[in-house]
């Protein structure tokens, strides 16, 4: 599958590496043009491109740029993106530091809704609450799902859509949770459960299992 990544920063380059290892055709674009991406091409295996070329024919698009720059994305190019294409938004809004004030985001609409209005295409919010160094350590199969498992079209908040998104996110922590369960030494098991929680703080099962192992250690002493 062709994957177009808009943004060549830490998250974009890390995802490009993962996608390339899974034999996807990865095109990546930044604001300065493909001629500035030669080093990133060597590191990630992705192909440097313009935004228009990265979008053309992509089955999955990842928008991973500063929120202040979203309004500068080429609307005409996104207008050509088919409805069947999944667009993932990783952008976070930092008004006090990087982005400055964006009036639409000051308590009016959600970040993902703002991105949708700017590009004219539904988006799925993902990879926005994990740091790039930790994302880089995830096994590649945690990051990419079969295309049939990805939500399509406009996804509004219902119990079903929330459940689908949570199911996708759980794919990130499952290998870590399984590795923790395999540890024989209780202290190592606790450390691995902590690692799972760093990957996904919302993994209640990791919290519960960590507390259970800690309680058992306390009783033994």
Buried (B, 14 or more C-beta within 10 A) or exposed (E): BBBBBBBBBBBBBBBBBBBBBEEBBBBBBBBEEBEEBEEBBEEBBBBBBBBBBBBBBBBBBBBBBBBBBBBEBBEEBBEEBEEEBBBBBBBBBEEEEEBEEBEBBEEEEEBBBBBBEBBEBBBBBBBBEBEBEEBBEBEBEBBBEEEEEBBEEEBEEEEEBEEBBEEBBBBBBBBBBEBBBEBEEEEBBBBBBBBBBBBBEEBEBBBEBBEEBBEEEEEEE
